[in-house]
């Protein structure tokens, strides 16, 4: 799958392999492929490439439950047969045409068919992924009518005349699915809601630095919408997406620019109007499938729960880059099944460090300890005198009303202040809430900036510079900038 090899995506929450395998078996196209594999036998005949001969298609359609008068039956049977062959559900012996005869090849159920009922969930999912590859390859092929029109005298496809490049088309579809995946897993993105088709098309066509799309670009968006409309119709039966197609009446009412402009620019008045432009959502199985393809391409695409058997150091390093919600879900799974006192001690040890990532590790550690009960108290008390963890420990104990919590000295108070702001900057950047936190912290300490620049914390100058930019009180902001200069000038 086309992707930036070193890209890191937000973590995705996936059902268990058993649940995903059930979804795979229930996907209409995969289910039809399984039924045809069971139907195949000594009398089944195939031609070059393993395709069913034309005379076999009515029987295949009947095996799938289609009436003889249903014109769609043979088409769907042919597609399902191709999936069965490509996944190994069917073994074919192609005809030998070396002598120019017209004898047909044969087909029998493949060894992998037994995995459908007797295999592990992971083996079923591997079969489904192979089926997905076939469907994606088919979806990247343009309308066959265009191919027929483009056949030259030698019965070969003239790709220049078609303006169709197979690799380019496959990469385009991969890019669309990657964008849909990112919109789905992003904390503040599409979440569980469907994505409007024009938004997805625009993400592939409109340059990021283009404030107002031109008519030519809008026409490209419209063309992309129509391609995607056809492709998502093909991808839905394999269980990859849930798709509401573009309203055909809408296409008849508007030209290309109107169709794209009305949707991309937000011309739709309500949810019903938006849905007329097409809505698509990756299913849980679809998220699994696209993630598997991304991992194969070298993309870092984490899944919640995959750190459950790792150490606390690996956990905190990883969740430092997660959103708060995803980090909490990963931490909860990591804690499940562990003895809480030992797990707390391991988390605290992993949170130490004067490196750049230390503040955010401690923030995630604090987040991990927040739901912990009395069992955690001994391990937390053990770090009360730790210069890096003592403040965190006091906060945890005080929030639970624990008696005899020693008051922190001034050095610890200011160190914890710097560490807290550094962690917030690392987690979310310069948010609108951060100036309020800064104001609250400085208001409780007289002569704050006269003392804080002396704090032996690697982020002291960085934090003071941020306070100089963000503090809502102009006088305090000026004092912060002076303190930052002193911190930078202090001998190391």
CORBEL-V477587 format. One record per residue. N is the residue number from 1. RES is the residue in three letters. PHI is phi in whole degrees, -180 to 180 (* if undefined). OMEGA is omega in degrees with one decimal (none if undefined). NEAR is the number of other C-alpha atoms within 12 Angstrom. Layout:
# CORBEL-V477587
N&RES&PHI&OMEGA&NEAR ; N&RES&PHI&OMEGA&NEAR
This chain:
# CORBEL-V477587
1&UNK&*&-179.7&29 ; 2&UNK&-67&179.8&26 ; 3&UNK&-170&175.2&30 ; 4&UNK&-75&-171.3&19 ; 5&UNK&-57&-175.2&17 ; 6&UNK&-98&178.6&13 ; 7&UNK&-68&176.3&18 ; 8&UNK&-121&-177.2&23 ; 9&UNK&-102&173.9&33 ; 10&UNK&-62&-179.4&34 ; 11&UNK&-71&180.0&36 ; 12&UNK&-108&175.2&40 ; 13&UNK&-98&-176.9&32 ; 14&UNK&-119&171.5&29 ; 15&UNK&-65&177.9&21 ; 16&UNK&-67&177.1&20 ; 17&UNK&-59&180.0&21 ; 18&UNK&-64&178.6&19 ; 19&UNK&-66&179.5&20 ; 20&UNK&-65&178.7&31 ; 21&UNK&-64&176.4&35 ; 22&UNK&-63&177.1&26 ; 23&UNK&-63&-179.8&31 ; 24&UNK&-62&-178.9&40 ; 25&UNK&-67&-179.8&34 ; 26&UNK&-88&179.1&25 ; 27&UNK&-61&-171.7&30 ; 28&UNK&-54&-176.4&27 ; 29&UNK&-68&179.8&36 ; 30&UNK&-66&178.4&47 ; 31&UNK&-61&178.5&35 ; 32&UNK&-66&178.6&36 ; 33&UNK&-63&177.9&45 ; 34&UNK&-63&-179.3&43 ; 35&UNK&-63&179.1&30 ; 36&UNK&-71&177.1&41 ; 37&UNK&-64&177.1&38 ; 38&UNK&-73&-179.9&29 ; 39&UNK&-76&-175.9&29 ; 40&UNK&-60&-179.5&32 ; 41&UNK&-163&-174.9&21 ; 42&UNK&-58&-177.0&17 ; 43&UNK&-91&-178.4&18 ; 44&UNK&-77&-176.5&33 ; 45&UNK&-123&-179.6&32 ; 46&UNK&-130&177.0&35 ; 47&UNK&-109&179.2&25 ; 48&UNK&-58&-177.6&21 ; 49&UNK&94&177.8&23 ; 50&UNK&84&179.4&29 ; 51&UNK&-72&174.5&34 ; 52&UNK&-63&174.4&39 ; 53&UNK&-68&-174.0&29 ; 54&UNK&-56&-176.8&19 ; 55&UNK&-68&-178.5&18 ; 56&UNK&-86&-173.1&30 ; 57&UNK&-62&177.2&31 ; 58&UNK&-60&178.3&26 ; 59&UNK&-66&178.1&26 ; 60&UNK&-65&178.9&40 ; 61&UNK&-62&178.7&33 ; 62&UNK&-64&178.3&25 ; 63&UNK&-64&178.2&27 ; 64&UNK&-90&176.5&34 ; 65&UNK&93&179.2&20 ; 66&UNK&-88&176.3&21 ; 67&UNK&-72&-178.3&16 ; 68&UNK&-60&-179.1&17 ; 69&UNK&-84&-177.7&12 ; 70&UNK&-82&-177.0&16 ; 71&UNK&-66&-177.8&15 ; 72&UNK&-77&-176.0&20 ; 73&UNK&-55&-179.4&25 ; 74&UNK&-61&179.5&29 ; 75&UNK&-65&-179.9&23 ; 76&UNK&-69&177.4&31 ; 77&UNK&-65&178.8&40 ; 78&UNK&-62&179.4&31 ; 79&UNK&-65&-179.4&35 ; 80&UNK&-65&178.4&41 ; 81&UNK&-63&179.1&50 ; 82&UNK&-61&177.2&37 ; 83&UNK&-65&-179.8&41 ; 84&UNK&-61&179.8&45 ; 85&UNK&-69&-175.1&39 ; 86&UNK&-67&-178.9&32 ; 87&UNK&-90&-177.9&36 ; 88&UNK&86&174.9&33 ; 89&UNK&-70&177.8&39 ; 90&UNK&-128&172.6&37 ; 91&UNK&-105&-179.1&34 ; 92&UNK&-115&169.8&34 ; 93&UNK&-115&-174.4&25 ; 94&UNK&-72&178.8&25 ; 95&UNK&-67&176.7&24 ; 96&UNK&-89&-176.6&18 ; 97&UNK&-103&-179.6&14 ; 98&UNK&-62&-177.9&10 ; 99&UNK&-94&177.9&8 ; 100&UNK&78&178.8&9 ; 101&UNK&-78&-176.1&12 ; 102&UNK&-114&179.4&16 ; 103&UNK&-66&-179.1&18 ; 104&UNK&-89&171.7&28 ; 105&UNK&-85&-176.8&27 ; 106&UNK&-124&179.9&29 ; 107&UNK&-146&176.9&35 ; 108&UNK&-139&176.3&30 ; 109&UNK&-56&-179.2&30 ; 110&UNK&-86&179.7&27 ; 111&UNK&-61&-176.6&22 ; 112&UNK&-70&179.2&29 ; 113&UNK&-61&-179.6&33 ; 114&UNK&-64&-179.1&20 ; 115&UNK&-69&-177.7&25 ; 116&UNK&-61&-179.3&34 ; 117&UNK&-108&-175.1&16 ; 118&UNK&-111&-177.0&13 ; 119&UNK&-89&174.9&18 ; 120&UNK&-72&179.1&20 ; 121&UNK&-53&179.8&24 ; 122&UNK&-63&178.6&22 ; 123&UNK&-70&175.4&26 ; 124&UNK&-63&-179.5&35 ; 125&UNK&-67&175.9&35 ; 126&UNK&-64&176.4&29 ; 127&UNK&-63&-179.7&38 ; 128&UNK&-65&178.2&46 ; 129&UNK&-63&176.2&36 ; 130&UNK&-64&176.7&29 ; 131&UNK&-64&178.9&41 ; 132&UNK&-61&177.9&39 ; 133&UNK&-57&179.6&28 ; 134&UNK&-64&-177.5&31 ; 135&UNK&-67&178.6&35 ; 136&UNK&-64&178.1&35 ; 137&UNK&-64&178.3&28 ; 138&UNK&-66&-177.2&27 ; 139&UNK&-67&-179.5&32 ; 140&UNK&-81&179.1&30 ; 141&UNK&-87&-179.2&30 ; 142&UNK&-70&-179.6&28 ; 143&UNK&-54&-177.5&18 ; 144&UNK&-62&177.3&15 ; 145&UNK&-62&178.0&11 ; 146&UNK&-66&178.3&17 ; 147&UNK&-66&-179.4&21 ; 148&UNK&-62&179.8&18 ; 149&UNK&-64&-174.9&18 ; 150&UNK&-95&179.9&22 ; 151&UNK&-66&179.2&18 ; 152&UNK&-91&-174.5&15 ; 153&UNK&-62&-179.8&10 ; 154&UNK&-89&-179.1&8 ; 155&UNK&59&174.3&11 ; 156&UNK&-115&-177.5&15 ; 157&UNK&-74&175.7&21 ; 158&UNK&-90&-175.5&19 ; 159&UNK&-65&178.0&21 ; 160&UNK&-64&179.6&14 ; 161&UNK&-67&-179.6&16 ; 162&UNK&-75&-170.1&22 ; 163&UNK&54&-178.9&15 ; 164&UNK&-129&178.5&21 ; 165&UNK&-115&-175.1&18 ; 166&UNK&-55&-178.9&21 ; 167&UNK&-66&179.8&16 ; 168&UNK&-64&-179.7&19 ; 169&UNK&-66&178.7&25 ; 170&UNK&-65&179.0&26 ; 171&UNK&-65&178.8&22 ; 172&UNK&-63&179.8&32 ; 173&UNK&-65&175.7&37 ; 174&UNK&-60&-179.9&32 ; 175&UNK&-65&177.9&27 ; 176&UNK&-62&-178.4&38 ; 177&UNK&-68&175.8&41 ; 178&UNK&-65&177.5&37 ; 179&UNK&-65&178.2&34 ; 180&UNK&-64&176.7&41 ; 181&UNK&-61&-177.9&44 ; 182&UNK&-64&177.5&34 ; 183&UNK&-62&-178.0&30 ; 184&UNK&-76&-174.3&34 ; 185&UNK&-91&-178.2&37 ; 186&UNK&-64&-175.4&27 ; 187&UNK&-58&-176.6&22 ; 188&UNK&-110&-179.1&16 ; 189&UNK&-96&-174.4&18 ; 190&UNK&-71&179.4&23 ; 191&UNK&54&-177.6&21 ; 192&UNK&-89&-177.1&24 ; 193&UNK&-81&177.0&22 ; 194&UNK&-70&-179.7&29 ; 195&UNK&-102&175.8&35 ; 196&UNK&-61&-177.8&36 ; 197&UNK&-58&179.2&43 ; 198&UNK&-62&178.5&48 ; 199&UNK&-63&179.4&37 ; 200&UNK&-67&178.2&42 ; 201&UNK&-64&-179.6&40 ; 202&UNK&-64&-179.5&34 ; 203&UNK&-65&179.5&31 ; 204&UNK&-96&-170.8&30 ; 205&UNK&-115&-173.5&29 ; 206&UNK&-80&177.5&27 ; 207&UNK&-60&-177.0&17 ; 208&UNK&-62&-177.1&11 ; 209&UNK&-90&179.6&9 ; 210&UNK&-94&-177.0&13 ; 211&UNK&-75&-177.9&10 ; 212&UNK&-131&-177.5&16 ; 213&UNK&-64&178.1&22 ; 214&UNK&-77&177.3&18 ; 215&UNK&-59&-179.5&18 ; 216&UNK&-65&179.6&18 ; 217&UNK&-69&177.8&26 ; 218&UNK&-61&177.3&34 ; 219&UNK&-66&176.2&28 ; 220&UNK&-66&177.3&27 ; 221&UNK&-62&179.2&36 ; 222&UNK&-62&178.0&38 ; 223&UNK&-61&179.6&26 ; 224&UNK&-64&177.3&32 ; 225&UNK&-59&-178.1&41 ; 226&UNK&-67&176.5&30 ; 227&UNK&-63&-178.2&29 ; 228&UNK&-68&177.7&42 ; 229&UNK&-58&178.7&33 ; 230&UNK&-67&-176.0&26 ; 231&UNK&-69&-179.6&37 ; 232&UNK&-70&174.1&39 ; 233&UNK&-62&179.4&27 ; 234&UNK&-77&-175.7&31 ; 235&UNK&-84&-177.6&38 ; 236&UNK&-64&-176.6&31 ; 237&UNK&-65&178.4&34 ; 238&UNK&-87&176.6&42 ; 239&UNK&88&-178.1&39 ; 240&UNK&-74&-174.4&42 ; 241&UNK&-136&162.2&35 ; 242&UNK&-105&-171.1&28 ; 243&UNK&-136&170.8&33 ; 244&UNK&-108&-172.6&26 ; 245&UNK&-66&173.8&33 ; 246&UNK&-63&179.5&34 ; 247&UNK&-65&-178.1&24 ; 248&UNK&-63&177.8&16 ; 249&UNK&-65&178.6&13 ; 250&UNK&-65&179.5&23 ; 251&UNK&-64&179.8&24 ; 252&UNK&-74&-176.4&12 ; 253&UNK&-81&-170.4&14 ; 254&UNK&-121&172.0&19 ; 255&UNK&-84&-172.8&18 ; 256&UNK&-58&-176.9&26 ; 257&UNK&-65&179.8&26 ; 258&UNK&-66&-179.2&26 ; 259&UNK&-63&-178.5&38 ; 260&UNK&-73&-176.4&43 ; 261&UNK&-65&-178.2&31 ; 262&UNK&-65&-178.5&28 ; 263&UNK&-96&-177.9&36 ; 264&UNK&-67&-176.9&31 ; 265&UNK&-85&177.4&22 ; 266&UNK&80&-177.5&19 ; 267&UNK&-73&-179.6&18 ; 268&UNK&-69&-172.7&22 ; 269&UNK&-85&-177.5&13 ; 270&UNK&-150&-176.0&12 ; 271&UNK&-60&-179.6&18 ; 272&UNK&-64&178.0&15 ; 273&UNK&-65&-179.9&19 ; 274&UNK&-60&-176.8&31 ; 275&UNK&-64&-179.6&26 ; 276&UNK&-67&180.0&30 ; 277&UNK&-86&-179.3&43 ; 278&UNK&100&178.3&38 ; 279&UNK&-132&-178.5&35 ; 280&UNK&-135&178.7&43 ; 281&UNK&-141&172.2&36 ; 282&UNK&-73&173.9&39 ; 283&UNK&-76&172.7&35 ; 284&UNK&-54&176.6&30 ; 285&UNK&-65&177.3&38 ; 286&UNK&-65&176.2&39 ; 287&UNK&-59&177.9&37 ; 288&UNK&-60&-176.5&39 ; 289&UNK&-66&-179.2&42 ; 290&UNK&-68&177.3&41 ; 291&UNK&-62&179.8&40 ; 292&UNK&-60&179.4&30 ; 293&UNK&-69&177.2&30 ; 294&UNK&-65&178.6&31 ; 295&UNK&-60&178.6&25 ; 296&UNK&-64&179.5&18 ; 297&UNK&-85&178.0&20 ; 298&UNK&93&178.7&20 ; 299&UNK&-80&175.7&23 ; 300&UNK&-83&-176.2&23 ; 301&UNK&-128&-175.0&36 ; 302&UNK&-68&174.9&31 ; 303&UNK&-126&179.4&31 ; 304&UNK&-61&178.8&31 ; 305&UNK&107&-176.4&28 ; 306&UNK&-77&177.3&25 ; 307&UNK&-98&-173.2&27 ; 308&UNK&-59&-178.1&25 ; 309&UNK&-102&179.0&18 ; 310&UNK&-94&177.2&22 ; 311&UNK&-77&-178.7&26 ; 312&UNK&-65&178.7&34 ; 313&UNK&-64&177.3&30 ; 314&UNK&-65&179.7&24 ; 315&UNK&-61&-175.7&38 ; 316&UNK&-67&176.8&39 ; 317&UNK&-62&-177.2&32 ; 318&UNK&-71&-174.4&37 ; 319&UNK&-73&174.3&39 ; 320&UNK&-63&178.0&40 ; 321&UNK&-96&-179.0&28 ; 322&UNK&-93&168.9&34 ; 323&UNK&-68&-177.0&28 ; 324&UNK&-60&-179.1&27 ; 325&UNK&-65&179.7&25 ; 326&UNK&-67&178.2&30 ; 327&UNK&-62&-179.5&38 ; 328&UNK&-64&179.3&31 ; 329&UNK&-64&179.6&29 ; 330&UNK&-67&179.7&40 ; 331&UNK&-63&-179.5&43 ; 332&UNK&-61&179.2&30 ; 333&UNK&-69&178.7&23 ; 334&UNK&-65&-178.5&32 ; 335&UNK&-72&-177.6&31 ; 336&UNK&-60&177.8&18 ; 337&UNK&88&178.1&13 ; 338&UNK&-97&171.9&21 ; 339&UNK&-71&-170.6&15 ; 340&UNK&-58&-179.0&26 ; 341&UNK&-58&179.7&23 ; 342&UNK&-68&179.5&21 ; 343&UNK&-66&179.2&32 ; 344&UNK&-64&178.9&38 ; 345&UNK&-61&179.2&31 ; 346&UNK&-68&178.1&30 ; 347&UNK&-64&-179.2&38 ; 348&UNK&-64&178.7&40 ; 349&UNK&-64&-179.4&27 ; 350&UNK&-72&-177.3&31 ; 351&UNK&-79&-179.1&39 ; 352&UNK&-69&173.4&32 ; 353&UNK&139&179.6&24 ; 354&UNK&-97&179.4&23 ; 355&UNK&-76&-177.2&18 ; 356&UNK&-61&-178.7&22 ; 357&UNK&-85&-176.3&30 ; 358&UNK&-57&-178.3&34 ; 359&UNK&-56&-178.3&40 ; 360&UNK&-72&174.6&40 ; 361&UNK&-61&180.0&43 ; 362&UNK&-68&176.0&44 ; 363&UNK&-63&179.0&41 ; 364&UNK&-69&175.6&44 ; 365&UNK&-64&177.6&44 ; 366&UNK&-60&177.2&36 ; 367&UNK&-64&179.7&32 ; 368&UNK&-68&-177.3&40 ; 369&UNK&-83&-173.9&37 ; 370&UNK&-54&-178.3&26 ; 371&UNK&-85&-175.3&20 ; 372&UNK&-67&-179.2&28 ; 373&UNK&-97&-175.5&20 ; 374&UNK&-57&179.4&20 ; 375&UNK&-59&-177.1&18 ; 376&UNK&-81&-170.9&29 ; 377&UNK&-59&-178.7&29 ; 378&UNK&-58&-179.3&21 ; 379&UNK&-66&-180.0&28 ; 380&UNK&-75&176.6&40 ; 381&UNK&-62&-176.9&31 ; 382&UNK&-65&-178.8&21 ; 383&UNK&-110&-179.1&28 ; 384&UNK&-59&-178.6&28 ; 385&UNK&-95&179.3&20 ; 386&UNK&-74&-177.0&23 ; 387&UNK&-63&-179.4&27 ; 388&UNK&-94&-173.2&37 ; 389&UNK&-112&-176.8&40 ; 390&UNK&-62&178.5&33 ; 391&UNK&-66&178.0&36 ; 392&UNK&-59&-179.2&41 ; 393&UNK&-63&-179.8&39 ; 394&UNK&-64&178.5&34 ; 395&UNK&-62&-178.5&28 ; 396&UNK&-62&-178.1&32 ; 397&UNK&-68&-178.3&32 ; 398&UNK&-67&-179.6&21 ; 399&UNK&-65&179.6&17 ; 400&UNK&-101&176.9&20 ; 401&UNK&68&-179.4&13 ; 402&UNK&-69&-179.6&19 ; 403&UNK&-77&175.6&13 ; 404&UNK&51&173.4&12 ; 405&UNK&-82&-177.8&22 ; 406&UNK&-66&178.1&18 ; 407&UNK&-69&179.0&19 ; 408&UNK&-75&173.0&23 ; 409&UNK&-80&-176.2&16 ; 410&UNK&-60&-179.1&20 ; 411&UNK&-61&-179.1&23 ; 412&UNK&-67&-179.6&31 ; 413&UNK&-61&-177.1&29 ; 414&UNK&-72&177.5&35 ; 415&UNK&-63&179.7&35 ; 416&UNK&-65&178.1&36 ; 417&UNK&-62&178.9&39 ; 418&UNK&-62&-177.8&42 ; 419&UNK&-63&-178.8&43 ; 420&UNK&-66&-179.2&36 ; 421&UNK&-67&178.3&42 ; 422&UNK&-61&179.4&39 ; 423&UNK&-66&179.2&32 ; 424&UNK&-65&177.5&33 ; 425&UNK&-64&-179.6&33 ; 426&UNK&-69&-176.0&30 ; 427&UNK&-76&-170.3&27 ; 428&UNK&-128&-177.3&20 ; 429&UNK&77&-176.4&18 ; 430&UNK&-86&-177.8&24 ; 431&UNK&-81&179.5&18 ; 432&UNK&-69&-178.7&15 ; 433&UNK&-80&-173.6&18 ; 434&UNK&-63&176.9&28 ; 435&UNK&-59&178.4&28 ; 436&UNK&-67&176.5&19 ; 437&UNK&-65&178.8&25 ; 438&UNK&-60&-179.3&37 ; 439&UNK&-63&-179.4&26 ; 440&UNK&-65&-177.8&20 ; 441&UNK&-67&-177.5&26 ; 442&UNK&-74&-178.6&32 ; 443&UNK&-69&-176.6&17 ; 444&UNK&-91&-177.1&15 ; 445&UNK&-135&176.9&18 ; 446&UNK&-67&-179.7&15 ; 447&UNK&65&-175.8&18 ; 448&UNK&-53&-173.2&30 ; 449&UNK&-75&175.7&38 ; 450&UNK&-71&-176.7&22 ; 451&UNK&-109&-169.2&29 ; 452&UNK&-68&-177.3&38 ; 453&UNK&-67&179.9&35 ; 454&UNK&-85&-175.8&29 ; 455&UNK&-62&178.8&33 ; 456&UNK&-84&177.7&26 ; 457&UNK&-130&-176.5&34 ; 458&UNK&-61&-177.1&26 ; 459&UNK&-102&-174.0&35 ; 460&UNK&-57&-177.6&40 ; 461&UNK&-64&179.9&32 ; 462&UNK&-60&-179.6&29 ; 463&UNK&-66&-179.7&45 ; 464&UNK&-65&176.6&44 ; 465&UNK&-64&177.1&32 ; 466&UNK&-65&178.1&33 ; 467&UNK&-66&176.9&40 ; 468&UNK&-64&178.2&28 ; 469&UNK&-86&-164.5&25 ; 470&UNK&-111&-175.1&30 ; 471&UNK&-61&-175.3&32 ; 472&UNK&-69&177.9&24 ; 473&UNK&-93&-174.6&20 ; 474&UNK&-61&179.6&16 ; 475&UNK&-65&178.6&18 ; 476&UNK&-65&178.5&31 ; 477&UNK&-62&178.5&27 ; 478&UNK&-65&178.3&22 ; 479&UNK&-63&178.5&28 ; 480&UNK&-65&179.6&37 ; 481&UNK&-66&177.4&30 ; 482&UNK&-65&179.4&25 ; 483&UNK&-65&177.3&32 ; 484&UNK&-62&179.5&31 ; 485&UNK&-63&179.2&22 ; 486&UNK&-64&179.7&25 ; 487&UNK&-65&178.6&29 ; 488&UNK&-68&-175.1&24 ; 489&UNK&-86&-176.5&14 ; 490&UNK&-68&178.7&15 ; 491&UNK&-59&-179.3&8 ; 492&UNK&-86&none&11
